[in-house]
Amino acid sequence: MKIDLNSDMGEGFGRWRIADDDGLMDTVSSANIACGFHAGDYAIMDRTVRLAKEKGVGIGAHPGLPDLIGFGRRAMAVSDADMESMLCYQIGALQGIAARHGHRVTHVSYHAAFGNMANADEGLALRLTRAIAALDRDLSVFCMPGQATERAAEKAGLRAQTLFLADRAYTTQGTLVPRGQPGAVIHDLAKVRARVNQFLQDGSVTTIDGVRLPVRAQSILVHSDTPGSVELARAIRAEIEASGGVLTPACQIMD
């Protein structure tokens, strides 16, 4: 079985770094690169793309809201038109840098509140995926299964690639337990490995309430800003390989 392991990267700013991107780049098969709104800047984007090219890692745009202080995790009063424009702005910036290095942007993965806002509004979700399709119809959209973004991607003629979030707790509705609630983010290495093993063996996750829930996913996400993210990513990769899986960039996994 081919499976992608992806992580959000390039989420520093200027001289500040919040994750070990070098360590992650040695471990994952796809990188979601911040495009300067919630994090990242032109220099970090350039370095991250170059490193991904050297390591053979697929790249995607990781657009967020213009909220450096809140790391893009706070909802903002933004019009649909502005959401569409800032999405295209961020994807286009990364496409330009990627072209310079002979690499190619192959997917889009919304960051935090940007994605939450899209999933809360079917009309907005469709408007955004149509904007992505206008830029490049070969771009795929990373999303959680069963949410508005997946449906919108399919309506816009784009490929939706669904995610399993290894370091986040799930509710019985298949959504993520909100950050800030106890147990929302999983740091324990053994627990993460057990969750990944369960997903790989029978395509399910045990929710925070102890319910076994089916999960459709082609890619496993580990957040770079989760403490110990490099060790978590290495453990997930080891679990994938131990189960007979083949780590493969998302752009090389067909439905």
Stockholm file with secondary structure:
# STOCKHOLM 1.0

chainA/1-255         MKIDLNSDMGEGFGRWRIADDDGLMDTVSSANIACGFHAGDYAIMDRTVRLAKEKGVGIGAHPGLPDLIGFGRRAMAVSDADMESMLCYQIGALQGIAARHGHRVTHVSYHAAFGNMANADEGLALRLTRAIAALDRDLSVFCMPGQATERAAEKAGLRAQTLFLADRAYTTQGTLVPRGQPGAVIHDLAKVRARVNQFLQDGSVTTIDGVRLPVRAQSILVHSDTPGSVELARAIRAEIEASGGVLTPACQIMD
#=GR chainA/1-255 SS CEEEEEEEECCCBTTBCCSCHHHHHTTCSEEEEECSSSSCCHHHHHHHHHHHHHHTCEEEEECCCSCTTTTTCSCCCCCHHHHHHHHHHHHHHHHHHHHHTTCCEEEEECCHHHHHHHHTCHHHHHHHHHHHHHHCTTCEEEECTTSHHHHHHHHTTCEEEEEEETTBCBCTTSSBCCTTSTTSBCCCHHHHHHHHHHHHHHSEEECTTSCEEECCCSEEEECTTSTTHHHHHHHHHHHHHHTTCEECCGGGCCC
#=GC SS_cons         CEEEEEEEECCCBTTBCCSCHHHHHTTCSEEEEECSSSSCCHHHHHHHHHHHHHHTCEEEEECCCSCTTTTTCSCCCCCHHHHHHHHHHHHHHHHHHHHHTTCCEEEEECCHHHHHHHHTCHHHHHHHHHHHHHHCTTCEEEECTTSHHHHHHHHTTCEEEEEEETTBCBCTTSSBCCTTSTTSBCCCHHHHHHHHHHHHHHSEEECTTSCEEECCCSEEEECTTSTTHHHHHHHHHHHHHHTTCEECCGGGCCC
//
